[in-house]
Amino acid sequence: MESRYINAVEEVQDYATAVRWVDKAVKMESERLQNSGGLKDPESYLKAEALRAAWKRVQRG
């Protein structure tokens, strides 16, 4: 496990790769939040949207 982490750290030397990884993680997590709550839980939808909005703010600086 540790060697995989070291390799991943070595691979992420450029900003574009890191942004792609975080973008994918944000999308997956927001979809998971949205799907876990379904239509009956508006709080899950709000959490997913808040996560997406926070990532957009980070990207814009």
PDBQT receptor file of N, H, CA, C and O in Angstrom, charges set to zero:
ATOM      1  N   MET A   1       0.828  -1.194   0.000  1.00  0.00    +0.000 N 
ATOM      2  CA  MET A   1       0.000   0.000   0.000  1.00  0.00    +0.000 C 
ATOM      3  C   MET A   1       0.869   1.253   0.000  1.00  0.00    +0.000 C 
ATOM      4  O   MET A   1       0.596   2.206  -0.730  1.00  0.00    +0.000 OA
ATOM      5  N   GLU A   2       1.905   1.247   0.813  1.00  0.00    +0.000 N 
ATOM      6  H   GLU A   2       2.127   0.473   1.405  1.00  0.00    +0.000 HD
ATOM      7  CA  GLU A   2       2.744   2.429   0.903  1.00  0.00    +0.000 C 
ATOM      8  C   GLU A   2       3.443   2.721  -0.417  1.00  0.00    +0.000 C 
ATOM      9  O   GLU A   2       3.572   3.880  -0.812  1.00  0.00    +0.000 OA
ATOM     10  N   SER A   3       3.893   1.677  -1.098  1.00  0.00    +0.000 N 
ATOM     11  H   SER A   3       3.789   0.735  -0.777  1.00  0.00    +0.000 HD
ATOM     12  CA  SER A   3       4.596   1.896  -2.365  1.00  0.00    +0.000 C 
ATOM     13  C   SER A   3       3.660   2.485  -3.413  1.00  0.00    +0.000 C 
ATOM     14  O   SER A   3       4.091   3.296  -4.233  1.00  0.00    +0.000 OA
ATOM     15  N   ARG A   4       2.394   2.095  -3.402  1.00  0.00    +0.000 N 
ATOM     16  H   ARG A   4       2.044   1.436  -2.736  1.00  0.00    +0.000 HD
ATOM     17  CA  ARG A   4       1.434   2.673  -4.339  1.00  0.00    +0.000 C 
ATOM     18  C   ARG A   4       1.255   4.156  -4.072  1.00  0.00    +0.000 C 
ATOM     19  O   ARG A   4       1.116   4.946  -5.006  1.00  0.00    +0.000 OA
ATOM     20  N   TYR A   5       1.257   4.540  -2.801  1.00  0.00    +0.000 N 
ATOM     21  H   TYR A   5       1.369   3.898  -2.042  1.00  0.00    +0.000 HD
ATOM     22  CA  TYR A   5       1.117   5.950  -2.448  1.00  0.00    +0.000 C 
ATOM     23  C   TYR A   5       2.324   6.744  -2.947  1.00  0.00    +0.000 C 
ATOM     24  O   TYR A   5       2.177   7.831  -3.505  1.00  0.00    +0.000 OA
ATOM     25  N   ILE A   6       3.497   6.198  -2.743  1.00  0.00    +0.000 N 
ATOM     26  H   ILE A   6       3.617   5.315  -2.289  1.00  0.00    +0.000 HD
ATOM     27  CA  ILE A   6       4.712   6.884  -3.194  1.00  0.00    +0.000 C 
ATOM     28  C   ILE A   6       4.687   7.048  -4.701  1.00  0.00    +0.000 C 
ATOM     29  O   ILE A   6       5.032   8.115  -5.210  1.00  0.00    +0.000 OA
ATOM     30  N   ASN A   7       4.284   6.005  -5.431  1.00  0.00    +0.000 N 
ATOM     31  H   ASN A   7       4.004   5.139  -5.018  1.00  0.00    +0.000 HD
ATOM     32  CA  ASN A   7       4.205   6.101  -6.887  1.00  0.00    +0.000 C 
ATOM     33  C   ASN A   7       3.191   7.155  -7.313  1.00  0.00    +0.000 C 
ATOM     34  O   ASN A   7       3.432   7.906  -8.258  1.00  0.00    +0.000 OA
ATOM     35  N   ALA A   8       2.068   7.212  -6.623  1.00  0.00    +0.000 N 
ATOM     36  H   ALA A   8       1.872   6.602  -5.855  1.00  0.00    +0.000 HD
ATOM     37  CA  ALA A   8       1.044   8.202  -6.969  1.00  0.00    +0.000 C 
ATOM     38  C   ALA A   8       1.566   9.611  -6.730  1.00  0.00    +0.000 C 
ATOM     39  O   ALA A   8       1.308  10.511  -7.529  1.00  0.00    +0.000 OA
ATOM     40  N   VAL A   9       2.288   9.807  -5.656  1.00  0.00    +0.000 N 
ATOM     41  H   VAL A   9       2.498   9.075  -5.008  1.00  0.00    +0.000 HD
ATOM     42  CA  VAL A   9       2.838  11.127  -5.364  1.00  0.00    +0.000 C 
ATOM     43  C   VAL A   9       3.851  11.515  -6.431  1.00  0.00    +0.000 C 
ATOM     44  O   VAL A   9       3.897  12.671  -6.853  1.00  0.00    +0.000 OA
ATOM     45  N   GLU A  10       4.651  10.571  -6.862  1.00  0.00    +0.000 N 
ATOM     46  H   GLU A  10       4.613   9.632  -6.519  1.00  0.00    +0.000 HD
ATOM     47  CA  GLU A  10       5.640  10.855  -7.898  1.00  0.00    +0.000 C 
ATOM     48  C   GLU A  10       4.972  11.196  -9.222  1.00  0.00    +0.000 C 
ATOM     49  O   GLU A  10       5.481  12.020  -9.981  1.00  0.00    +0.000 OA
ATOM     50  N   GLU A  11       3.836  10.567  -9.502  1.00  0.00    +0.000 N 
ATOM     51  H   GLU A  11       3.423   9.897  -8.885  1.00  0.00    +0.000 HD
ATOM     52  CA  GLU A  11       3.137  10.806 -10.761  1.00  0.00    +0.000 C 
ATOM     53  C   GLU A  11       2.505  12.189 -10.813  1.00  0.00    +0.000 C 
ATOM     54  O   GLU A  11       2.438  12.801 -11.879  1.00  0.00    +0.000 OA
ATOM     55  N   VAL A  12       2.046  12.680  -9.683  1.00  0.00    +0.000 N 
ATOM     56  H   VAL A  12       2.100  12.183  -8.817  1.00  0.00    +0.000 HD
ATOM     57  CA  VAL A  12       1.338  13.958  -9.668  1.00  0.00    +0.000 C 
ATOM     58  C   VAL A  12       2.349  15.092  -9.515  1.00  0.00    +0.000 C 
ATOM     59  O   VAL A  12       2.476  15.696  -8.451  1.00  0.00    +0.000 OA
ATOM     60  N   GLN A  13       3.036  15.353 -10.568  1.00  0.00    +0.000 N 
ATOM     61  H   GLN A  13       2.932  14.862 -11.433  1.00  0.00    +0.000 HD
ATOM     62  CA  GLN A  13       3.994  16.446 -10.564  1.00  0.00    +0.000 C 
ATOM     63  C   GLN A  13       3.426  17.676 -11.259  1.00  0.00    +0.000 C 
ATOM     64  O   GLN A  13       3.937  18.784 -11.092  1.00  0.00    +0.000 OA
ATOM     65  N   ASP A  14       2.370  17.477 -12.037  1.00  0.00    +0.000 N 
ATOM     66  H   ASP A  14       1.955  16.578 -12.172  1.00  0.00    +0.000 HD
ATOM     67  CA  ASP A  14       1.806  18.631 -12.732  1.00  0.00    +0.000 C 
ATOM     68  C   ASP A  14       0.400  18.925 -12.213  1.00  0.00    +0.000 C 
ATOM     69  O   ASP A  14      -0.314  18.024 -11.772  1.00  0.00    +0.000 OA
ATOM     70  N   TYR A  15       0.031  20.158 -12.271  1.00  0.00    +0.000 N 
ATOM     71  H   TYR A  15       0.611  20.890 -12.628  1.00  0.00    +0.000 HD
ATOM     72  CA  TYR A  15      -1.234  20.653 -11.740  1.00  0.00    +0.000 C 
ATOM     73  C   TYR A  15      -2.432  20.060 -12.476  1.00  0.00    +0.000 C 
ATOM     74  O   TYR A  15      -3.452  19.762 -11.854  1.00  0.00    +0.000 OA
ATOM     75  N   ALA A  16      -2.323  19.884 -13.786  1.00  0.00    +0.000 N 
ATOM     76  H   ALA A  16      -1.495  20.126 -14.292  1.00  0.00    +0.000 HD
ATOM     77  CA  ALA A  16      -3.449  19.389 -14.580  1.00  0.00    +0.000 C 
ATOM     78  C   ALA A  16      -3.860  17.984 -14.150  1.00  0.00    +0.000 C 
ATOM     79  O   ALA A  16      -5.052  17.685 -14.079  1.00  0.00    +0.000 OA
ATOM     80  N   THR A  17      -2.905  17.133 -13.868  1.00  0.00    +0.000 N 
ATOM     81  H   THR A  17      -1.937  17.375 -13.926  1.00  0.00    +0.000 HD
ATOM     82  CA  THR A  17      -3.220  15.774 -13.421  1.00  0.00    +0.000 C 
ATOM     83  C   THR A  17      -3.933  15.806 -12.076  1.00  0.00    +0.000 C 
ATOM     84  O   THR A  17      -4.917  15.093 -11.877  1.00  0.00    +0.000 OA
ATOM     85  N   ALA A  18      -3.453  16.611 -11.172  1.00  0.00    +0.000 N 
ATOM     86  H   ALA A  18      -2.653  17.190 -11.334  1.00  0.00    +0.000 HD
ATOM     87  CA  ALA A  18      -4.083  16.713  -9.856  1.00  0.00    +0.000 C 
ATOM     88  C   ALA A  18      -5.509  17.231  -9.974  1.00  0.00    +0.000 C 
ATOM     89  O   ALA A  18      -6.406  16.741  -9.289  1.00  0.00    +0.000 OA
ATOM     90  N   VAL A  19      -5.721  18.212 -10.831  1.00  0.00    +0.000 N 
ATOM     91  H   VAL A  19      -4.992  18.610 -11.388  1.00  0.00    +0.000 HD
ATOM     92  CA  VAL A  19      -7.062  18.771 -11.021  1.00  0.00    +0.000 C 
ATOM     93  C   VAL A  19      -8.003  17.713 -11.584  1.00  0.00    +0.000 C 
ATOM     94  O   VAL A  19      -9.149  17.612 -11.146  1.00  0.00    +0.000 OA
ATOM     95  N   ARG A  20      -7.539  16.934 -12.537  1.00  0.00    +0.000 N 
ATOM     96  H   ARG A  20      -6.608  17.016 -12.892  1.00  0.00    +0.000 HD
ATOM     97  CA  ARG A  20      -8.384  15.869 -13.104  1.00  0.00    +0.000 C 
ATOM     98  C   ARG A  20      -8.768  14.856 -12.041  1.00  0.00    +0.000 C 
ATOM     99  O   ARG A  20      -9.921  14.430 -11.979  1.00  0.00    +0.000 OA
ATOM    100  N   TRP A  21      -7.817  14.466 -11.203  1.00  0.00    +0.000 N 
ATOM    101  H   TRP A  21      -6.881  14.812 -11.253  1.00  0.00    +0.000 HD
ATOM    102  CA  TRP A  21      -8.101  13.487 -10.154  1.00  0.00    +0.000 C 
ATOM    103  C   TRP A  21      -9.121  14.028  -9.164  1.00  0.00    +0.000 C 
ATOM    104  O   TRP A  21     -10.065  13.328  -8.800  1.00  0.00    +0.000 OA
ATOM    105  N   VAL A  22      -8.941  15.249  -8.734  1.00  0.00    +0.000 N 
ATOM    106  H   VAL A  22      -8.174  15.818  -9.029  1.00  0.00    +0.000 HD
ATOM    107  CA  VAL A  22      -9.872  15.836  -7.765  1.00  0.00    +0.000 C 
ATOM    108  C   VAL A  22     -11.237  16.043  -8.405  1.00  0.00    +0.000 C 
ATOM    109  O   VAL A  22     -12.261  15.819  -7.760  1.00  0.00    +0.000 OA
ATOM    110  N   ASP A  23     -11.266  16.464  -9.657  1.00  0.00    +0.000 N 
ATOM    111  H   ASP A  23     -10.434  16.646 -10.181  1.00  0.00    +0.000 HD
ATOM    112  CA  ASP A  23     -12.531  16.660 -10.359  1.00  0.00    +0.000 C 
ATOM    113  C   ASP A  23     -13.319  15.359 -10.426  1.00  0.00    +0.000 C 
ATOM    114  O   ASP A  23     -14.526  15.346 -10.187  1.00  0.00    +0.000 OA
ATOM    115  N   LYS A  24     -12.638  14.272 -10.749  1.00  0.00    +0.000 N 
ATOM    116  H   LYS A  24     -11.657  14.283 -10.943  1.00  0.00    +0.000 HD
ATOM    117  CA  LYS A  24     -13.296  12.963 -10.814  1.00  0.00    +0.000 C 
ATOM    118  C   LYS A  24     -13.804  12.545  -9.433  1.00  0.00    +0.000 C 
ATOM    119  O   LYS A  24     -14.911  12.022  -9.310  1.00  0.00    +0.000 OA
ATOM    120  N   ALA A  25     -13.000  12.773  -8.403  1.00  0.00    +0.000 N 
ATOM    121  H   ALA A  25     -12.100  13.198  -8.503  1.00  0.00    +0.000 HD
ATOM    122  CA  ALA A  25     -13.408  12.412  -7.044  1.00  0.00    +0.000 C 
ATOM    123  C   ALA A  25     -14.612  13.223  -6.589  1.00  0.00    +0.000 C 
ATOM    124  O   ALA A  25     -15.513  12.685  -5.946  1.00  0.00    +0.000 OA
ATOM    125  N   VAL A  26     -14.637  14.506  -6.914  1.00  0.00    +0.000 N 
ATOM    126  H   VAL A  26     -13.905  14.944  -7.437  1.00  0.00    +0.000 HD
ATOM    127  CA  VAL A  26     -15.766  15.365  -6.540  1.00  0.00    +0.000 C 
ATOM    128  C   VAL A  26     -17.031  14.897  -7.244  1.00  0.00    +0.000 C 
ATOM    129  O   VAL A  26     -18.093  14.822  -6.627  1.00  0.00    +0.000 OA
ATOM    130  N   LYS A  27     -16.925  14.581  -8.529  1.00  0.00    +0.000 N 
ATOM    131  H   LYS A  27     -16.062  14.641  -9.030  1.00  0.00    +0.000 HD
ATOM    132  CA  LYS A  27     -18.096  14.106  -9.270  1.00  0.00    +0.000 C 
ATOM    133  C   LYS A  27     -18.623  12.798  -8.694  1.00  0.00    +0.000 C 
ATOM    134  O   LYS A  27     -19.830  12.637  -8.513  1.00  0.00    +0.000 OA
ATOM    135  N   MET A  28     -17.716  11.864  -8.408  1.00  0.00    +0.000 N 
ATOM    136  H   MET A  28     -16.736  11.995  -8.556  1.00  0.00    +0.000 HD
ATOM    137  CA  MET A  28     -18.143  10.573  -7.862  1.00  0.00    +0.000 C 
ATOM    138  C   MET A  28     -18.806  10.738  -6.502  1.00  0.00    +0.000 C 
ATOM    139  O   MET A  28     -19.844  10.130  -6.239  1.00  0.00    +0.000 OA
ATOM    140  N   GLU A  29     -18.213  11.554  -5.637  1.00  0.00    +0.000 N 
ATOM    141  H   GLU A  29     -17.370  12.048  -5.851  1.00  0.00    +0.000 HD
ATOM    142  CA  GLU A  29     -18.766  11.740  -4.296  1.00  0.00    +0.000 C 
ATOM    143  C   GLU A  29     -20.098  12.479  -4.336  1.00  0.00    +0.000 C 
ATOM    144  O   GLU A  29     -21.011  12.136  -3.584  1.00  0.00    +0.000 OA
ATOM    145  N   SER A  30     -20.228  13.475  -5.190  1.00  0.00    +0.000 N 
ATOM    146  H   SER A  30     -19.487  13.753  -5.801  1.00  0.00    +0.000 HD
ATOM    147  CA  SER A  30     -21.498  14.200  -5.262  1.00  0.00    +0.000 C 
ATOM    148  C   SER A  30     -22.600  13.302  -5.825  1.00  0.00    +0.000 C 
ATOM    149  O   SER A  30     -23.747  13.386  -5.389  1.00  0.00    +0.000 OA
ATOM    150  N   GLU A  31     -22.261  12.447  -6.788  1.00  0.00    +0.000 N 
ATOM    151  H   GLU A  31     -21.329  12.379  -7.142  1.00  0.00    +0.000 HD
ATOM    152  CA  GLU A  31     -23.251  11.495  -7.303  1.00  0.00    +0.000 C 
ATOM    153  C   GLU A  31     -23.643  10.496  -6.230  1.00  0.00    +0.000 C 
ATOM    154  O   GLU A  31     -24.813  10.132  -6.113  1.00  0.00    +0.000 OA
ATOM    155  N   ARG A  32     -22.662  10.049  -5.441  1.00  0.00    +0.000 N 
ATOM    156  H   ARG A  32     -21.712  10.345  -5.536  1.00  0.00    +0.000 HD
ATOM    157  CA  ARG A  32     -22.964   9.102  -4.369  1.00  0.00    +0.000 C 
ATOM    158  C   ARG A  32     -23.886   9.741  -3.339  1.00  0.00    +0.000 C 
ATOM    159  O   ARG A  32     -24.844   9.116  -2.884  1.00  0.00    +0.000 OA
ATOM    160  N   LEU A  33     -23.599  10.977  -2.976  1.00  0.00    +0.000 N 
ATOM    161  H   LEU A  33     -22.821  11.485  -3.346  1.00  0.00    +0.000 HD
ATOM    162  CA  LEU A  33     -24.454  11.681  -2.016  1.00  0.00    +0.000 C 
ATOM    163  C   LEU A  33     -25.870  11.836  -2.548  1.00  0.00    +0.000 C 
ATOM    164  O   LEU A  33     -26.846  11.616  -1.831  1.00  0.00    +0.000 OA
ATOM    165  N   GLN A  34     -25.967  12.215  -3.808  1.00  0.00    +0.000 N 
ATOM    166  H   GLN A  34     -25.175  12.394  -4.391  1.00  0.00    +0.000 HD
ATOM    167  CA  GLN A  34     -27.274  12.443  -4.406  1.00  0.00    +0.000 C 
ATOM    168  C   GLN A  34     -28.065  11.140  -4.500  1.00  0.00    +0.000 C 
ATOM    169  O   GLN A  34     -29.266  11.122  -4.233  1.00  0.00    +0.000 OA
ATOM    170  N   ASN A  35     -27.399  10.059  -4.874  1.00  0.00    +0.000 N 
ATOM    171  H   ASN A  35     -26.423  10.074  -5.090  1.00  0.00    +0.000 HD
ATOM    172  CA  ASN A  35     -28.083   8.776  -5.023  1.00  0.00    +0.000 C 
ATOM    173  C   ASN A  35     -28.422   8.141  -3.685  1.00  0.00    +0.000 C 
ATOM    174  O   ASN A  35     -29.415   7.421  -3.580  1.00  0.00    +0.000 OA
ATOM    175  N   SER A  36     -27.621   8.394  -2.667  1.00  0.00    +0.000 N 
ATOM    176  H   SER A  36     -26.814   8.979  -2.752  1.00  0.00    +0.000 HD
ATOM    177  CA  SER A  36     -27.880   7.776  -1.366  1.00  0.00    +0.000 C 
ATOM    178  C   SER A  36     -29.148   8.329  -0.731  1.00  0.00    +0.000 C 
ATOM    179  O   SER A  36     -29.852   7.610  -0.022  1.00  0.00    +0.000 OA
ATOM    180  N   GLY A  37     -29.438   9.586  -0.977  1.00  0.00    +0.000 N 
ATOM    181  H   GLY A  37     -28.866  10.169  -1.553  1.00  0.00    +0.000 HD
ATOM    182  CA  GLY A  37     -30.621  10.196  -0.383  1.00  0.00    +0.000 C 
ATOM    183  C   GLY A  37     -31.877   9.976  -1.191  1.00  0.00    +0.000 C 
ATOM    184  O   GLY A  37     -32.978   9.938  -0.643  1.00  0.00    +0.000 OA
ATOM    185  N   GLY A  38     -31.718   9.831  -2.473  1.00  0.00    +0.000 N 
ATOM    186  H   GLY A  38     -30.824   9.862  -2.918  1.00  0.00    +0.000 HD
ATOM    187  CA  GLY A  38     -32.880   9.683  -3.336  1.00  0.00    +0.000 C 
ATOM    188  C   GLY A  38     -33.701  10.959  -3.367  1.00  0.00    +0.000 C 
ATOM    189  O   GLY A  38     -33.214  12.033  -3.015  1.00  0.00    +0.000 OA
ATOM    190  N   LEU A  39     -34.933  10.833  -3.784  1.00  0.00    +0.000 N 
ATOM    191  H   LEU A  39     -35.328   9.960  -4.069  1.00  0.00    +0.000 HD
ATOM    192  CA  LEU A  39     -35.803  12.004  -3.878  1.00  0.00    +0.000 C 
ATOM    193  C   LEU A  39     -36.422  12.389  -2.539  1.00  0.00    +0.000 C 
ATOM    194  O   LEU A  39     -36.956  13.487  -2.389  1.00  0.00    +0.000 OA
ATOM    195  N   LYS A  40     -36.349  11.482  -1.567  1.00  0.00    +0.000 N 
ATOM    196  H   LYS A  40     -35.915  10.589  -1.688  1.00  0.00    +0.000 HD
ATOM    197  CA  LYS A  40     -36.989  11.744  -0.276  1.00  0.00    +0.000 C 
ATOM    198  C   LYS A  40     -36.130  12.601   0.646  1.00  0.00    +0.000 C 
ATOM    199  O   LYS A  40     -36.633  13.146   1.629  1.00  0.00    +0.000 OA
ATOM    200  N   ASP A  41     -34.847  12.727   0.342  1.00  0.00    +0.000 N 
ATOM    201  H   ASP A  41     -34.438  12.284  -0.456  1.00  0.00    +0.000 HD
ATOM    202  CA  ASP A  41     -33.940  13.451   1.230  1.00  0.00    +0.000 C 
ATOM    203  C   ASP A  41     -33.314  14.640   0.507  1.00  0.00    +0.000 C 
ATOM    204  O   ASP A  41     -32.284  14.492  -0.150  1.00  0.00    +0.000 OA
ATOM    205  N   PRO A  42     -33.927  15.815   0.621  1.00  0.00    +0.000 N 
ATOM    206  CA  PRO A  42     -33.366  16.992  -0.054  1.00  0.00    +0.000 C 
ATOM    207  C   PRO A  42     -32.019  17.418   0.524  1.00  0.00    +0.000 C 
ATOM    208  O   PRO A  42     -31.255  18.117  -0.142  1.00  0.00    +0.000 OA
ATOM    209  N   GLU A  43     -31.721  17.008   1.751  1.00  0.00    +0.000 N 
ATOM    210  H   GLU A  43     -32.341  16.441   2.292  1.00  0.00    +0.000 HD
ATOM    211  CA  GLU A  43     -30.447  17.368   2.361  1.00  0.00    +0.000 C 
ATOM    212  C   GLU A  43     -29.271  16.739   1.608  1.00  0.00    +0.000 C 
ATOM    213  O   GLU A  43     -28.221  17.365   1.469  1.00  0.00    +0.000 OA
ATOM    214  N   SER A  44     -29.439  15.525   1.130  1.00  0.00    +0.000 N 
ATOM    215  H   SER A  44     -30.293  15.017   1.243  1.00  0.00    +0.000 HD
ATOM    216  CA  SER A  44     -28.381  14.877   0.344  1.00  0.00    +0.000 C 
ATOM    217  C   SER A  44     -28.129  15.634  -0.946  1.00  0.00    +0.000 C 
ATOM    218  O   SER A  44     -26.985  15.792  -1.373  1.00  0.00    +0.000 OA
ATOM    219  N   TYR A  45     -29.199  16.097  -1.561  1.00  0.00    +0.000 N 
ATOM    220  H   TYR A  45     -30.129  15.969  -1.214  1.00  0.00    +0.000 HD
ATOM    221  CA  TYR A  45     -29.061  16.879  -2.790  1.00  0.00    +0.000 C 
ATOM    222  C   TYR A  45     -28.308  18.181  -2.511  1.00  0.00    +0.000 C 
ATOM    223  O   TYR A  45     -27.440  18.582  -3.287  1.00  0.00    +0.000 OA
ATOM    224  N   LEU A  46     -28.645  18.832  -1.403  1.00  0.00    +0.000 N 
ATOM    225  H   LEU A  46     -29.349  18.507  -0.773  1.00  0.00    +0.000 HD
ATOM    226  CA  LEU A  46     -27.978  20.086  -1.044  1.00  0.00    +0.000 C 
ATOM    227  C   LEU A  46     -26.496  19.870  -0.738  1.00  0.00    +0.000 C 
ATOM    228  O   LEU A  46     -25.660  20.698  -1.099  1.00  0.00    +0.000 OA
ATOM    229  N   LYS A  47     -26.171  18.758  -0.072  1.00  0.00    +0.000 N 
ATOM    230  H   LYS A  47     -26.851  18.086   0.221  1.00  0.00    +0.000 HD
ATOM    231  CA  LYS A  47     -24.767  18.458   0.209  1.00  0.00    +0.000 C 
ATOM    232  C   LYS A  47     -23.991  18.238  -1.087  1.00  0.00    +0.000 C 
ATOM    233  O   LYS A  47     -22.861  18.706  -1.229  1.00  0.00    +0.000 OA
ATOM    234  N   ALA A  48     -24.601  17.525  -2.027  1.00  0.00    +0.000 N 
ATOM    235  H   ALA A  48     -25.519  17.145  -1.912  1.00  0.00    +0.000 HD
ATOM    236  CA  ALA A  48     -23.947  17.274  -3.316  1.00  0.00    +0.000 C 
ATOM    237  C   ALA A  48     -23.716  18.581  -4.062  1.00  0.00    +0.000 C 
ATOM    238  O   ALA A  48     -22.645  18.795  -4.629  1.00  0.00    +0.000 OA
ATOM    239  N   GLU A  49     -24.708  19.446  -4.062  1.00  0.00    +0.000 N 
ATOM    240  H   GLU A  49     -25.578  19.273  -3.601  1.00  0.00    +0.000 HD
ATOM    241  CA  GLU A  49     -24.567  20.737  -4.748  1.00  0.00    +0.000 C 
ATOM    242  C   GLU A  49     -23.542  21.627  -4.051  1.00  0.00    +0.000 C 
ATOM    243  O   GLU A  49     -22.801  22.354  -4.712  1.00  0.00    +0.000 OA
ATOM    244  N   ALA A  50     -23.498  21.574  -2.731  1.00  0.00    +0.000 N 
ATOM    245  H   ALA A  50     -24.100  20.983  -2.194  1.00  0.00    +0.000 HD
ATOM    246  CA  ALA A  50     -22.510  22.364  -1.989  1.00  0.00    +0.000 C 
ATOM    247  C   ALA A  50     -21.093  21.894  -2.310  1.00  0.00    +0.000 C 
ATOM    248  O   ALA A  50     -20.178  22.708  -2.433  1.00  0.00    +0.000 OA
ATOM    249  N   LEU A  51     -20.917  20.586  -2.444  1.00  0.00    +0.000 N 
ATOM    250  H   LEU A  51     -21.660  19.925  -2.344  1.00  0.00    +0.000 HD
ATOM    251  CA  LEU A  51     -19.608  20.042  -2.803  1.00  0.00    +0.000 C 
ATOM    252  C   LEU A  51     -19.188  20.495  -4.193  1.00  0.00    +0.000 C 
ATOM    253  O   LEU A  51     -18.045  20.900  -4.403  1.00  0.00    +0.000 OA
ATOM    254  N   ARG A  52     -20.117  20.426  -5.139  1.00  0.00    +0.000 N 
ATOM    255  H   ARG A  52     -21.045  20.097  -4.967  1.00  0.00    +0.000 HD
ATOM    256  CA  ARG A  52     -19.811  20.875  -6.505  1.00  0.00    +0.000 C 
ATOM    257  C   ARG A  52     -19.480  22.369  -6.537  1.00  0.00    +0.000 C 
ATOM    258  O   ARG A  52     -18.544  22.790  -7.215  1.00  0.00    +0.000 OA
ATOM    259  N   ALA A  53     -20.250  23.154  -5.805  1.00  0.00    +0.000 N 
ATOM    260  H   ALA A  53     -21.010  22.811  -5.254  1.00  0.00    +0.000 HD
ATOM    261  CA  ALA A  53     -20.020  24.604  -5.777  1.00  0.00    +0.000 C 
ATOM    262  C   ALA A  53     -18.674  24.939  -5.140  1.00  0.00    +0.000 C 
ATOM    263  O   ALA A  53     -17.972  25.838  -5.603  1.00  0.00    +0.000 OA
ATOM    264  N   ALA A  54     -18.317  24.228  -4.093  1.00  0.00    +0.000 N 
ATOM    265  H   ALA A  54     -18.887  23.497  -3.717  1.00  0.00    +0.000 HD
ATOM    266  CA  ALA A  54     -17.030  24.474  -3.444  1.00  0.00    +0.000 C 
ATOM    267  C   ALA A  54     -15.881  24.164  -4.395  1.00  0.00    +0.000 C 
ATOM    268  O   ALA A  54     -14.897  24.903  -4.442  1.00  0.00    +0.000 OA
ATOM    269  N   TRP A  55     -15.998  23.087  -5.144  1.00  0.00    +0.000 N 
ATOM    270  H   TRP A  55     -16.797  22.487  -5.106  1.00  0.00    +0.000 HD
ATOM    271  CA  TRP A  55     -14.947  22.728  -6.097  1.00  0.00    +0.000 C 
ATOM    272  C   TRP A  55     -14.845  23.777  -7.208  1.00  0.00    +0.000 C 
ATOM    273  O   TRP A  55     -13.744  24.104  -7.651  1.00  0.00    +0.000 OA
ATOM    274  N   LYS A  56     -15.975  24.300  -7.656  1.00  0.00    +0.000 N 
ATOM    275  H   LYS A  56     -16.870  24.034  -7.296  1.00  0.00    +0.000 HD
ATOM    276  CA  LYS A  56     -15.939  25.349  -8.682  1.00  0.00    +0.000 C 
ATOM    277  C   LYS A  56     -15.251  26.604  -8.153  1.00  0.00    +0.000 C 
ATOM    278  O   LYS A  56     -14.498  27.253  -8.878  1.00  0.00    +0.000 OA
ATOM    279  N   ARG A  57     -15.507  26.947  -6.888  1.00  0.00    +0.000 N 
ATOM    280  H   ARG A  57     -16.119  26.420  -6.299  1.00  0.00    +0.000 HD
ATOM    281  CA  ARG A  57     -14.849  28.116  -6.292  1.00  0.00    +0.000 C 
ATOM    282  C   ARG A  57     -13.339  27.907  -6.205  1.00  0.00    +0.000 C 
ATOM    283  O   ARG A  57     -12.565  28.834  -6.444  1.00  0.00    +0.000 OA
ATOM    284  N   VAL A  58     -12.926  26.698  -5.864  1.00  0.00    +0.000 N 
ATOM    285  H   VAL A  58     -13.554  25.945  -5.670  1.00  0.00    +0.000 HD
ATOM    286  CA  VAL A  58     -11.492  26.394  -5.792  1.00  0.00    +0.000 C 
ATOM    287  C   VAL A  58     -10.856  26.525  -7.171  1.00  0.00    +0.000 C 
ATOM    288  O   VAL A  58      -9.761  27.071  -7.303  1.00  0.00    +0.000 OA
ATOM    289  N   GLN A  59     -11.539  26.027  -8.194  1.00  0.00    +0.000 N 
ATOM    290  H   GLN A  59     -12.429  25.583  -8.087  1.00  0.00    +0.000 HD
ATOM    291  CA  GLN A  59     -10.988  26.096  -9.546  1.00  0.00    +0.000 C 
ATOM    292  C   GLN A  59     -10.847  27.535 -10.029  1.00  0.00    +0.000 C 
ATOM    293  O   GLN A  59      -9.896  27.868 -10.736  1.00  0.00    +0.000 OA
ATOM    294  N   ARG A  60     -11.778  28.371  -9.654  1.00  0.00    +0.000 N 
ATOM    295  H   ARG A  60     -12.551  28.101  -9.080  1.00  0.00    +0.000 HD
ATOM    296  CA  ARG A  60     -11.742  29.771 -10.098  1.00  0.00    +0.000 C 
ATOM    297  C   ARG A  60     -10.732  30.603  -9.315  1.00  0.00    +0.000 C 
ATOM    298  O   ARG A  60     -10.300  31.666  -9.761  1.00  0.00    +0.000 OA
ATOM    299  N   GLY A  61     -10.370  30.102  -8.152  1.00  0.00    +0.000 N 
ATOM    300  H   GLY A  61     -10.721  29.238  -7.790  1.00  0.00    +0.000 HD
ATOM    301  CA  GLY A  61      -9.352  30.798  -7.362  1.00  0.00    +0.000 C 
ATOM    302  C   GLY A  61      -9.906  31.714  -6.402  1.00  0.00    +0.000 C 
ATOM    303  O   GLY A  61      -9.161  32.367  -5.670  1.00  0.00    +0.000 OA
TER     304      GLY A  61
